[in-house]
Amino acid sequence: MYISSLFLIALGQAMDVFAVSLGVGTSCYSTNWHCRIRLALHLGLFQAAMTVLGWVAGTQIVTLISDFDHWLAFGLLAFVGIRMIISGFNPKQESHRGDPTRGTTLILLSLATSLDAMAVGFSLAVLDSNILISVLIIGMVSLALSLIGTRFGGALGSLLGKRMEIIGSLILICIGVHIVVTHLT
C-alpha cells in the first residue's frame, strides 16, 4: 500500500480525534499545554494500539479470505465511514464535567475514538500492509490533529466539529472504493 493511501486512511481515521479535540479545545483546560499534550498522546496511542489489535486479528485469518479480501476491506472501511457520517449528523453535543484530559474521561474519549481503528487494522492485515509504518503514520496523524484541534477548538469547534467527522468518513469510504477498483482492474 502506498504511503499516500496510508496517510489518507490515517487522516480519515483521525477525524473523530480532531472533532473530540475541537470539543475539548473549547474548555478552559485546552489553554494548558500539559493538558493538550496529555490528550494528544492518549488519542494517538489508542489509535495506534487499536490498529495493531485489528491487524493481529486480521493476520490470523488472511489466508482464509484471500479470494474476497478486497471486498472485505471495502466493507469495513465503508462501515466505519457510514458510522462516522451518522455520528457527524447527530446534533447532540457531548459535554464533559471536570478536566476531560484526565482520568476516566480521558480513557473513555481515547477508547471511543479508537474503536474504529480495529477495523482499519484488520483491513491493513488483509491488504498485507507494513504494520509498523502504518501504525506510526496513524498514531502521528492522530496526535497532530489532536494538538491542532485543541489549539483551534474555541474558534472552530462550533463551526466545523461535526463536519470534520463527515469529511473523514468520506475519505475512508473513498479509500475503500479505491481498493476495490484497484483490485478489479
PyMOL commands that place a pseudoatom at each C-alpha (Angstrom):
pseudoatom trace, name=CA, resn=MET, resi=1, chain=A, elem=C, hetatm=0, pos=[0.000, 0.000, 0.000]
pseudoatom trace, name=CA, resn=TYR, resi=2, chain=A, elem=C, hetatm=0, pos=[1.281, 3.445, -0.885]
pseudoatom trace, name=CA, resn=ILE, resi=3, chain=A, elem=C, hetatm=0, pos=[2.305, 5.929, 1.805]
pseudoatom trace, name=CA, resn=SER, resi=4, chain=A, elem=C, hetatm=0, pos=[-0.174, 8.431, 0.364]
pseudoatom trace, name=CA, resn=SER, resi=5, chain=A, elem=C, hetatm=0, pos=[-3.017, 5.926, 0.819]
pseudoatom trace, name=CA, resn=LEU, resi=6, chain=A, elem=C, hetatm=0, pos=[-1.876, 5.203, 4.377]
pseudoatom trace, name=CA, resn=PHE, resi=7, chain=A, elem=C, hetatm=0, pos=[-1.771, 8.908, 5.093]
pseudoatom trace, name=CA, resn=LEU, resi=8, chain=A, elem=C, hetatm=0, pos=[-5.308, 9.356, 3.755]
pseudoatom trace, name=CA, resn=ILE, resi=9, chain=A, elem=C, hetatm=0, pos=[-6.532, 6.408, 5.833]
pseudoatom trace, name=CA, resn=ALA, resi=10, chain=A, elem=C, hetatm=0, pos=[-4.854, 7.920, 8.902]
pseudoatom trace, name=CA, resn=LEU, resi=11, chain=A, elem=C, hetatm=0, pos=[-6.381, 11.304, 8.128]
pseudoatom trace, name=CA, resn=GLY, resi=12, chain=A, elem=C, hetatm=0, pos=[-9.846, 9.825, 7.707]
pseudoatom trace, name=CA, resn=GLN, resi=13, chain=A, elem=C, hetatm=0, pos=[-9.463, 7.741, 10.829]
pseudoatom trace, name=CA, resn=ALA, resi=14, chain=A, elem=C, hetatm=0, pos=[-8.283, 10.744, 12.876]
pseudoatom trace, name=CA, resn=MET, resi=15, chain=A, elem=C, hetatm=0, pos=[-11.227, 12.998, 12.035]
pseudoatom trace, name=CA, resn=ASP, resi=16, chain=A, elem=C, hetatm=0, pos=[-13.115, 11.828, 15.122]
pseudoatom trace, name=CA, resn=VAL, resi=17, chain=A, elem=C, hetatm=0, pos=[-9.964, 12.563, 17.158]
pseudoatom trace, name=CA, resn=PHE, resi=18, chain=A, elem=C, hetatm=0, pos=[-9.938, 16.024, 15.633]
pseudoatom trace, name=CA, resn=ALA, resi=19, chain=A, elem=C, hetatm=0, pos=[-13.649, 16.522, 16.355]
pseudoatom trace, name=CA, resn=VAL, resi=20, chain=A, elem=C, hetatm=0, pos=[-13.218, 15.438, 20.008]
pseudoatom trace, name=CA, resn=SER, resi=21, chain=A, elem=C, hetatm=0, pos=[-10.165, 17.676, 20.347]
pseudoatom trace, name=CA, resn=LEU, resi=22, chain=A, elem=C, hetatm=0, pos=[-12.119, 20.610, 18.968]
pseudoatom trace, name=CA, resn=GLY, resi=23, chain=A, elem=C, hetatm=0, pos=[-14.744, 19.978, 21.624]
pseudoatom trace, name=CA, resn=VAL, resi=24, chain=A, elem=C, hetatm=0, pos=[-12.163, 19.687, 24.381]
pseudoatom trace, name=CA, resn=GLY, resi=25, chain=A, elem=C, hetatm=0, pos=[-10.487, 22.758, 22.924]
pseudoatom trace, name=CA, resn=THR, resi=26, chain=A, elem=C, hetatm=0, pos=[-13.479, 24.841, 23.874]
pseudoatom trace, name=CA, resn=SER, resi=27, chain=A, elem=C, hetatm=0, pos=[-12.823, 24.130, 27.563]
pseudoatom trace, name=CA, resn=CYS, resi=28, chain=A, elem=C, hetatm=0, pos=[-10.538, 26.163, 29.764]
pseudoatom trace, name=CA, resn=TYR, resi=29, chain=A, elem=C, hetatm=0, pos=[-8.233, 23.127, 30.069]
pseudoatom trace, name=CA, resn=SER, resi=30, chain=A, elem=C, hetatm=0, pos=[-7.128, 23.448, 26.460]
pseudoatom trace, name=CA, resn=THR, resi=31, chain=A, elem=C, hetatm=0, pos=[-5.072, 26.549, 27.240]
pseudoatom trace, name=CA, resn=ASN, resi=32, chain=A, elem=C, hetatm=0, pos=[-2.709, 24.434, 29.336]
pseudoatom trace, name=CA, resn=TRP, resi=33, chain=A, elem=C, hetatm=0, pos=[-0.040, 22.756, 27.164]
pseudoatom trace, name=CA, resn=HIS, resi=34, chain=A, elem=C, hetatm=0, pos=[0.246, 19.839, 29.580]
pseudoatom trace, name=CA, resn=CYS, resi=35, chain=A, elem=C, hetatm=0, pos=[-3.442, 19.051, 29.144]
pseudoatom trace, name=CA, resn=ARG, resi=36, chain=A, elem=C, hetatm=0, pos=[-3.258, 19.376, 25.355]
pseudoatom trace, name=CA, resn=ILE, resi=37, chain=A, elem=C, hetatm=0, pos=[-0.207, 17.122, 25.099]
pseudoatom trace, name=CA, resn=ARG, resi=38, chain=A, elem=C, hetatm=0, pos=[-1.708, 14.560, 27.501]
pseudoatom trace, name=CA, resn=LEU, resi=39, chain=A, elem=C, hetatm=0, pos=[-4.882, 14.385, 25.396]
pseudoatom trace, name=CA, resn=ALA, resi=40, chain=A, elem=C, hetatm=0, pos=[-2.974, 14.170, 22.109]
pseudoatom trace, name=CA, resn=LEU, resi=41, chain=A, elem=C, hetatm=0, pos=[-0.661, 11.421, 23.370]
pseudoatom trace, name=CA, resn=HIS, resi=42, chain=A, elem=C, hetatm=0, pos=[-3.543, 9.320, 24.643]
pseudoatom trace, name=CA, resn=LEU, resi=43, chain=A, elem=C, hetatm=0, pos=[-5.596, 9.724, 21.480]
pseudoatom trace, name=CA, resn=GLY, resi=44, chain=A, elem=C, hetatm=0, pos=[-2.617, 8.956, 19.235]
pseudoatom trace, name=CA, resn=LEU, resi=45, chain=A, elem=C, hetatm=0, pos=[-1.512, 5.939, 21.282]
pseudoatom trace, name=CA, resn=PHE, resi=46, chain=A, elem=C, hetatm=0, pos=[-5.008, 4.472, 21.427]
pseudoatom trace, name=CA, resn=GLN, resi=47, chain=A, elem=C, hetatm=0, pos=[-5.433, 4.891, 17.640]
pseudoatom trace, name=CA, resn=ALA, resi=48, chain=A, elem=C, hetatm=0, pos=[-2.115, 3.101, 17.060]
pseudoatom trace, name=CA, resn=ALA, resi=49, chain=A, elem=C, hetatm=0, pos=[-2.741, 0.331, 19.619]
pseudoatom trace, name=CA, resn=MET, resi=50, chain=A, elem=C, hetatm=0, pos=[-6.228, -0.484, 18.357]
pseudoatom trace, name=CA, resn=THR, resi=51, chain=A, elem=C, hetatm=0, pos=[-4.906, -0.586, 14.789]
pseudoatom trace, name=CA, resn=VAL, resi=52, chain=A, elem=C, hetatm=0, pos=[-2.312, -3.154, 15.892]
pseudoatom trace, name=CA, resn=LEU, resi=53, chain=A, elem=C, hetatm=0, pos=[-5.008, -5.239, 17.624]
pseudoatom trace, name=CA, resn=GLY, resi=54, chain=A, elem=C, hetatm=0, pos=[-7.086, -5.256, 14.451]
pseudoatom trace, name=CA, resn=TRP, resi=55, chain=A, elem=C, hetatm=0, pos=[-4.023, -6.125, 12.375]
pseudoatom trace, name=CA, resn=VAL, resi=56, chain=A, elem=C, hetatm=0, pos=[-3.119, -9.056, 14.642]
pseudoatom trace, name=CA, resn=ALA, resi=57, chain=A, elem=C, hetatm=0, pos=[-6.639, -10.437, 14.314]
pseudoatom trace, name=CA, resn=GLY, resi=58, chain=A, elem=C, hetatm=0, pos=[-6.532, -9.915, 10.551]
pseudoatom trace, name=CA, resn=THR, resi=59, chain=A, elem=C, hetatm=0, pos=[-3.204, -11.699, 10.026]
pseudoatom trace, name=CA, resn=GLN, resi=60, chain=A, elem=C, hetatm=0, pos=[-4.560, -14.819, 11.673]
pseudoatom trace, name=CA, resn=ILE, resi=61, chain=A, elem=C, hetatm=0, pos=[-7.290, -15.336, 9.082]
pseudoatom trace, name=CA, resn=VAL, resi=62, chain=A, elem=C, hetatm=0, pos=[-5.925, -13.646, 5.943]
pseudoatom trace, name=CA, resn=THR, resi=63, chain=A, elem=C, hetatm=0, pos=[-5.300, -16.926, 4.077]
pseudoatom trace, name=CA, resn=LEU, resi=64, chain=A, elem=C, hetatm=0, pos=[-8.918, -17.955, 4.579]
pseudoatom trace, name=CA, resn=ILE, resi=65, chain=A, elem=C, hetatm=0, pos=[-10.296, -14.820, 2.927]
pseudoatom trace, name=CA, resn=SER, resi=66, chain=A, elem=C, hetatm=0, pos=[-7.765, -14.006, 0.197]
pseudoatom trace, name=CA, resn=ASP, resi=67, chain=A, elem=C, hetatm=0, pos=[-10.351, -14.510, -2.582]
pseudoatom trace, name=CA, resn=PHE, resi=68, chain=A, elem=C, hetatm=0, pos=[-12.609, -11.733, -1.321]
pseudoatom trace, name=CA, resn=ASP, resi=69, chain=A, elem=C, hetatm=0, pos=[-10.294, -9.662, 0.870]
pseudoatom trace, name=CA, resn=HIS, resi=70, chain=A, elem=C, hetatm=0, pos=[-10.676, -6.509, -1.237]
pseudoatom trace, name=CA, resn=TRP, resi=71, chain=A, elem=C, hetatm=0, pos=[-14.442, -6.597, -0.727]
pseudoatom trace, name=CA, resn=LEU, resi=72, chain=A, elem=C, hetatm=0, pos=[-13.961, -7.156, 2.997]
pseudoatom trace, name=CA, resn=ALA, resi=73, chain=A, elem=C, hetatm=0, pos=[-11.565, -4.203, 3.242]
pseudoatom trace, name=CA, resn=PHE, resi=74, chain=A, elem=C, hetatm=0, pos=[-14.077, -2.050, 1.349]
pseudoatom trace, name=CA, resn=GLY, resi=75, chain=A, elem=C, hetatm=0, pos=[-16.926, -3.238, 3.582]
pseudoatom trace, name=CA, resn=LEU, resi=76, chain=A, elem=C, hetatm=0, pos=[-15.039, -2.481, 6.777]
pseudoatom trace, name=CA, resn=LEU, resi=77, chain=A, elem=C, hetatm=0, pos=[-13.928, 0.967, 5.638]
pseudoatom trace, name=CA, resn=ALA, resi=78, chain=A, elem=C, hetatm=0, pos=[-17.425, 1.738, 4.361]
pseudoatom trace, name=CA, resn=PHE, resi=79, chain=A, elem=C, hetatm=0, pos=[-18.929, 0.545, 7.659]
pseudoatom trace, name=CA, resn=VAL, resi=80, chain=A, elem=C, hetatm=0, pos=[-16.603, 2.805, 9.626]
pseudoatom trace, name=CA, resn=GLY, resi=81, chain=A, elem=C, hetatm=0, pos=[-17.306, 5.683, 7.243]
pseudoatom trace, name=CA, resn=ILE, resi=82, chain=A, elem=C, hetatm=0, pos=[-21.080, 5.280, 7.421]
pseudoatom trace, name=CA, resn=ARG, resi=83, chain=A, elem=C, hetatm=0, pos=[-20.968, 5.155, 11.232]
pseudoatom trace, name=CA, resn=MET, resi=84, chain=A, elem=C, hetatm=0, pos=[-18.914, 8.348, 11.227]
pseudoatom trace, name=CA, resn=ILE, resi=85, chain=A, elem=C, hetatm=0, pos=[-21.389, 10.025, 8.854]
pseudoatom trace, name=CA, resn=ILE, resi=86, chain=A, elem=C, hetatm=0, pos=[-24.305, 9.100, 11.136]
pseudoatom trace, name=CA, resn=SER, resi=87, chain=A, elem=C, hetatm=0, pos=[-22.369, 10.424, 14.117]
pseudoatom trace, name=CA, resn=GLY, resi=88, chain=A, elem=C, hetatm=0, pos=[-21.487, 13.570, 12.176]
pseudoatom trace, name=CA, resn=PHE, resi=89, chain=A, elem=C, hetatm=0, pos=[-25.147, 14.354, 11.588]
pseudoatom trace, name=CA, resn=ASN, resi=90, chain=A, elem=C, hetatm=0, pos=[-26.050, 13.753, 15.249]
pseudoatom trace, name=CA, resn=PRO, resi=91, chain=A, elem=C, hetatm=0, pos=[-26.938, 17.175, 16.649]
pseudoatom trace, name=CA, resn=LYS, resi=92, chain=A, elem=C, hetatm=0, pos=[-26.263, 16.175, 20.269]
pseudoatom trace, name=CA, resn=GLN, resi=93, chain=A, elem=C, hetatm=0, pos=[-23.045, 17.622, 21.649]
pseudoatom trace, name=CA, resn=GLU, resi=94, chain=A, elem=C, hetatm=0, pos=[-21.090, 15.736, 24.294]
pseudoatom trace, name=CA, resn=SER, resi=95, chain=A, elem=C, hetatm=0, pos=[-20.463, 17.622, 27.478]
pseudoatom trace, name=CA, resn=HIS, resi=96, chain=A, elem=C, hetatm=0, pos=[-17.776, 16.801, 29.993]
pseudoatom trace, name=CA, resn=ARG, resi=97, chain=A, elem=C, hetatm=0, pos=[-17.606, 17.645, 33.677]
pseudoatom trace, name=CA, resn=GLY, resi=98, chain=A, elem=C, hetatm=0, pos=[-14.214, 18.468, 35.072]
pseudoatom trace, name=CA, resn=ASP, resi=99, chain=A, elem=C, hetatm=0, pos=[-10.952, 18.136, 33.184]
pseudoatom trace, name=CA, resn=PRO, resi=100, chain=A, elem=C, hetatm=0, pos=[-11.579, 15.964, 30.096]
pseudoatom trace, name=CA, resn=THR, resi=101, chain=A, elem=C, hetatm=0, pos=[-7.823, 15.399, 29.751]
pseudoatom trace, name=CA, resn=ARG, resi=102, chain=A, elem=C, hetatm=0, pos=[-7.554, 13.336, 32.951]
pseudoatom trace, name=CA, resn=GLY, resi=103, chain=A, elem=C, hetatm=0, pos=[-8.809, 10.092, 34.438]
pseudoatom trace, name=CA, resn=THR, resi=104, chain=A, elem=C, hetatm=0, pos=[-11.767, 8.096, 33.258]
pseudoatom trace, name=CA, resn=THR, resi=105, chain=A, elem=C, hetatm=0, pos=[-12.983, 10.754, 30.842]
pseudoatom trace, name=CA, resn=LEU, resi=106, chain=A, elem=C, hetatm=0, pos=[-9.634, 10.755, 29.034]
pseudoatom trace, name=CA, resn=ILE, resi=107, chain=A, elem=C, hetatm=0, pos=[-9.604, 6.954, 28.763]
pseudoatom trace, name=CA, resn=LEU, resi=108, chain=A, elem=C, hetatm=0, pos=[-13.207, 6.845, 27.540]
pseudoatom trace, name=CA, resn=LEU, resi=109, chain=A, elem=C, hetatm=0, pos=[-12.552, 9.552, 24.939]
pseudoatom trace, name=CA, resn=SER, resi=110, chain=A, elem=C, hetatm=0, pos=[-9.434, 7.699, 23.777]
pseudoatom trace, name=CA, resn=LEU, resi=111, chain=A, elem=C, hetatm=0, pos=[-11.241, 4.380, 23.582]
pseudoatom trace, name=CA, resn=ALA, resi=112, chain=A, elem=C, hetatm=0, pos=[-14.333, 5.774, 21.874]
pseudoatom trace, name=CA, resn=THR, resi=113, chain=A, elem=C, hetatm=0, pos=[-12.317, 7.491, 19.159]
pseudoatom trace, name=CA, resn=SER, resi=114, chain=A, elem=C, hetatm=0, pos=[-10.136, 4.428, 18.534]
pseudoatom trace, name=CA, resn=LEU, resi=115, chain=A, elem=C, hetatm=0, pos=[-12.646, 1.565, 18.291]
pseudoatom trace, name=CA, resn=ASP, resi=116, chain=A, elem=C, hetatm=0, pos=[-12.915, 2.011, 14.545]
pseudoatom trace, name=CA, resn=ALA, resi=117, chain=A, elem=C, hetatm=0, pos=[-9.128, 1.661, 14.307]
pseudoatom trace, name=CA, resn=MET, resi=118, chain=A, elem=C, hetatm=0, pos=[-9.518, -2.086, 14.882]
pseudoatom trace, name=CA, resn=ALA, resi=119, chain=A, elem=C, hetatm=0, pos=[-11.448, -2.396, 11.621]
pseudoatom trace, name=CA, resn=VAL, resi=120, chain=A, elem=C, hetatm=0, pos=[-8.813, -0.335, 9.834]
pseudoatom trace, name=CA, resn=GLY, resi=121, chain=A, elem=C, hetatm=0, pos=[-6.063, -2.547, 11.309]
pseudoatom trace, name=CA, resn=PHE, resi=122, chain=A, elem=C, hetatm=0, pos=[-7.922, -5.623, 10.113]
pseudoatom trace, name=CA, resn=SER, resi=123, chain=A, elem=C, hetatm=0, pos=[-8.134, -4.093, 6.632]
pseudoatom trace, name=CA, resn=LEU, resi=124, chain=A, elem=C, hetatm=0, pos=[-4.397, -3.362, 6.689]
pseudoatom trace, name=CA, resn=ALA, resi=125, chain=A, elem=C, hetatm=0, pos=[-3.699, -7.019, 7.504]
pseudoatom trace, name=CA, resn=VAL, resi=126, chain=A, elem=C, hetatm=0, pos=[-5.905, -8.158, 4.641]
pseudoatom trace, name=CA, resn=LEU, resi=127, chain=A, elem=C, hetatm=0, pos=[-4.011, -5.826, 2.299]
pseudoatom trace, name=CA, resn=ASP, resi=128, chain=A, elem=C, hetatm=0, pos=[-0.651, -7.070, 3.655]
pseudoatom trace, name=CA, resn=SER, resi=129, chain=A, elem=C, hetatm=0, pos=[0.370, -3.542, 4.573]
pseudoatom trace, name=CA, resn=ASN, resi=130, chain=A, elem=C, hetatm=0, pos=[3.524, -2.829, 6.579]
pseudoatom trace, name=CA, resn=ILE, resi=131, chain=A, elem=C, hetatm=0, pos=[2.091, -2.517, 10.090]
pseudoatom trace, name=CA, resn=LEU, resi=132, chain=A, elem=C, hetatm=0, pos=[4.988, -0.570, 11.587]
pseudoatom trace, name=CA, resn=ILE, resi=133, chain=A, elem=C, hetatm=0, pos=[4.811, 2.210, 9.017]
pseudoatom trace, name=CA, resn=SER, resi=134, chain=A, elem=C, hetatm=0, pos=[1.005, 2.165, 9.119]
pseudoatom trace, name=CA, resn=VAL, resi=135, chain=A, elem=C, hetatm=0, pos=[0.835, 2.445, 12.900]
pseudoatom trace, name=CA, resn=LEU, resi=136, chain=A, elem=C, hetatm=0, pos=[3.441, 5.204, 13.016]
pseudoatom trace, name=CA, resn=ILE, resi=137, chain=A, elem=C, hetatm=0, pos=[1.540, 7.227, 10.420]
pseudoatom trace, name=CA, resn=ILE, resi=138, chain=A, elem=C, hetatm=0, pos=[-1.847, 6.634, 12.096]
pseudoatom trace, name=CA, resn=GLY, resi=139, chain=A, elem=C, hetatm=0, pos=[-0.537, 7.482, 15.565]
pseudoatom trace, name=CA, resn=MET, resi=140, chain=A, elem=C, hetatm=0, pos=[1.344, 10.599, 14.461]
pseudoatom trace, name=CA, resn=VAL, resi=141, chain=A, elem=C, hetatm=0, pos=[-1.529, 11.941, 12.358]
pseudoatom trace, name=CA, resn=SER, resi=142, chain=A, elem=C, hetatm=0, pos=[-3.931, 11.417, 15.281]
pseudoatom trace, name=CA, resn=LEU, resi=143, chain=A, elem=C, hetatm=0, pos=[-1.530, 13.109, 17.687]
pseudoatom trace, name=CA, resn=ALA, resi=144, chain=A, elem=C, hetatm=0, pos=[-1.009, 16.065, 15.344]
pseudoatom trace, name=CA, resn=LEU, resi=145, chain=A, elem=C, hetatm=0, pos=[-4.717, 16.523, 14.642]
pseudoatom trace, name=CA, resn=SER, resi=146, chain=A, elem=C, hetatm=0, pos=[-5.466, 16.384, 18.353]
pseudoatom trace, name=CA, resn=LEU, resi=147, chain=A, elem=C, hetatm=0, pos=[-2.955, 19.137, 19.056]
pseudoatom trace, name=CA, resn=ILE, resi=148, chain=A, elem=C, hetatm=0, pos=[-4.352, 21.215, 16.203]
pseudoatom trace, name=CA, resn=GLY, resi=149, chain=A, elem=C, hetatm=0, pos=[-7.918, 20.540, 17.336]
pseudoatom trace, name=CA, resn=THR, resi=150, chain=A, elem=C, hetatm=0, pos=[-7.356, 21.617, 20.927]
pseudoatom trace, name=CA, resn=ARG, resi=151, chain=A, elem=C, hetatm=0, pos=[-5.479, 24.708, 19.766]
pseudoatom trace, name=CA, resn=PHE, resi=152, chain=A, elem=C, hetatm=0, pos=[-8.245, 25.910, 17.497]
pseudoatom trace, name=CA, resn=GLY, resi=153, chain=A, elem=C, hetatm=0, pos=[-11.177, 24.343, 19.340]
pseudoatom trace, name=CA, resn=GLY, resi=154, chain=A, elem=C, hetatm=0, pos=[-12.536, 27.559, 20.746]
pseudoatom trace, name=CA, resn=ALA, resi=155, chain=A, elem=C, hetatm=0, pos=[-12.705, 29.224, 17.364]
pseudoatom trace, name=CA, resn=LEU, resi=156, chain=A, elem=C, hetatm=0, pos=[-13.618, 26.296, 15.129]
pseudoatom trace, name=CA, resn=GLY, resi=157, chain=A, elem=C, hetatm=0, pos=[-15.438, 23.793, 17.337]
pseudoatom trace, name=CA, resn=SER, resi=158, chain=A, elem=C, hetatm=0, pos=[-18.921, 25.109, 16.876]
pseudoatom trace, name=CA, resn=LEU, resi=159, chain=A, elem=C, hetatm=0, pos=[-18.344, 25.859, 13.203]
pseudoatom trace, name=CA, resn=LEU, resi=160, chain=A, elem=C, hetatm=0, pos=[-16.675, 22.675, 11.870]
pseudoatom trace, name=CA, resn=GLY, resi=161, chain=A, elem=C, hetatm=0, pos=[-16.655, 19.967, 14.557]
pseudoatom trace, name=CA, resn=LYS, resi=162, chain=A, elem=C, hetatm=0, pos=[-19.263, 17.610, 13.124]
pseudoatom trace, name=CA, resn=ARG, resi=163, chain=A, elem=C, hetatm=0, pos=[-18.431, 18.481, 9.520]
pseudoatom trace, name=CA, resn=MET, resi=164, chain=A, elem=C, hetatm=0, pos=[-14.856, 17.285, 10.026]
pseudoatom trace, name=CA, resn=GLU, resi=165, chain=A, elem=C, hetatm=0, pos=[-16.145, 13.876, 11.095]
pseudoatom trace, name=CA, resn=ILE, resi=166, chain=A, elem=C, hetatm=0, pos=[-18.240, 13.665, 7.912]
pseudoatom trace, name=CA, resn=ILE, resi=167, chain=A, elem=C, hetatm=0, pos=[-15.242, 14.643, 5.754]
pseudoatom trace, name=CA, resn=GLY, resi=168, chain=A, elem=C, hetatm=0, pos=[-13.149, 11.972, 7.464]
pseudoatom trace, name=CA, resn=SER, resi=169, chain=A, elem=C, hetatm=0, pos=[-15.812, 9.354, 6.839]
pseudoatom trace, name=CA, resn=LEU, resi=170, chain=A, elem=C, hetatm=0, pos=[-15.988, 10.217, 3.151]
pseudoatom trace, name=CA, resn=ILE, resi=171, chain=A, elem=C, hetatm=0, pos=[-12.211, 9.837, 2.898]
pseudoatom trace, name=CA, resn=LEU, resi=172, chain=A, elem=C, hetatm=0, pos=[-12.418, 6.329, 4.401]
pseudoatom trace, name=CA, resn=ILE, resi=173, chain=A, elem=C, hetatm=0, pos=[-15.203, 5.300, 2.003]
pseudoatom trace, name=CA, resn=CYS, resi=174, chain=A, elem=C, hetatm=0, pos=[-13.238, 6.653, -0.983]
pseudoatom trace, name=CA, resn=ILE, resi=175, chain=A, elem=C, hetatm=0, pos=[-10.177, 4.650, 0.081]
pseudoatom trace, name=CA, resn=GLY, resi=176, chain=A, elem=C, hetatm=0, pos=[-12.381, 1.536, 0.256]
pseudoatom trace, name=CA, resn=VAL, resi=177, chain=A, elem=C, hetatm=0, pos=[-13.714, 2.181, -3.252]
pseudoatom trace, name=CA, resn=HIS, resi=178, chain=A, elem=C, hetatm=0, pos=[-10.139, 2.739, -4.472]
pseudoatom trace, name=CA, resn=ILE, resi=179, chain=A, elem=C, hetatm=0, pos=[-9.078, -0.653, -3.023]
pseudoatom trace, name=CA, resn=VAL, resi=180, chain=A, elem=C, hetatm=0, pos=[-11.862, -2.492, -4.863]
pseudoatom trace, name=CA, resn=VAL, resi=181, chain=A, elem=C, hetatm=0, pos=[-11.292, -0.635, -8.151]
pseudoatom trace, name=CA, resn=THR, resi=182, chain=A, elem=C, hetatm=0, pos=[-7.528, -1.237, -7.969]
pseudoatom trace, name=CA, resn=HIS, resi=183, chain=A, elem=C, hetatm=0, pos=[-8.031, -4.933, -7.277]
pseudoatom trace, name=CA, resn=LEU, resi=184, chain=A, elem=C, hetatm=0, pos=[-10.577, -5.417, -10.047]
pseudoatom trace, name=CA, resn=THR, resi=185, chain=A, elem=C, hetatm=0, pos=[-8.555, -3.552, -12.680]
for i in range(1, 185): cmd.bond("trace and resi %d" % i, "trace and resi %d" % (i + 1))
show_as sticks, trace
zoom trace
